[in-house]
Amino acid sequence: MMHYNIDIPKYYIAGDRGLVGTWYKKMFPEAIGGNTQNANYMSRISTKTDLQLHKPTHVIINAATVGGLQEDLDKSFELMIRNLTIQNNIFEACRFNRTERVLLQGSTCSYPAVGEQPYKETQLMQGEPYATYFPTALPKLMGMYQCRASNEKYDTHWRTAINTNMFGPHDRTGEHAHVIGALMQKFVDACKNNTDTIEIWGSGNQSRDILYIEDAVSAMDIILNNDKYDTVNVASGYEISIREIAELLIKVSGYKGNLWFNTDRPEGIRNRAIDNSRLKELGWKPKYTMEDAFAKTYEWYYGQQIA
């Protein structure tokens, strides 16, 4: 295979308006960005033409319809069709244009519902994901194997970042957001409207690995440019409960009301701890403490006049 000279890498961000895409653009402002306004990733021809025009050496695949637990429940069929189509079209365009390095945004939702924790990359495909997460998990697992197939057949360096729950400025909000975005909006609404009770889905004892977006994107770029591992967890390596997250939000927001943990609402998988040994081996270290990250994120949400 013919390789590009990547002494001066040329980045292309497929999906530059979401949480990851926005922050990747902040890190690499010279990067070319594609989104629904200037690129049609549902079209094979348009996707191939766009990458052929720019000829990037590095492609970050963020283009997808993503949401939280509620959206997976509401739109499972639509999510699967759309995200597989987008993903396949970008992969095909990268292959056609001989793109040297590709980073697929994977998800910790892809880990088995039942398995030894903290989850390590070698456990992927060792059991079925939690059933509710199938619409997110299965396309990502397919993409991971597509990256590996390209590497084996064409000697490329295509990587998969198995991303934990990320949060930060420019994240989604509301019922179709991930857990931190959904909780952030609830606290902002409650503080602005002097609401005396905040409803939180589940017991609060369910736990997750979460990571601030700036630290996550720095990890992703390390993975994209590494020559050792094709699949790496992007995670804090620390398990935190939803109750602890709520308590941190009380601290940074100054909320004075009550919390109602509604156990009649779905709470997803009970706990998910993620091993980040590979990431640390590659030299990654977080820049922000969890409290500082929550404070920066809450300040941004509050400034968006969410009500």
Disulfide bonds with the S-S distance in Angstrom:
none
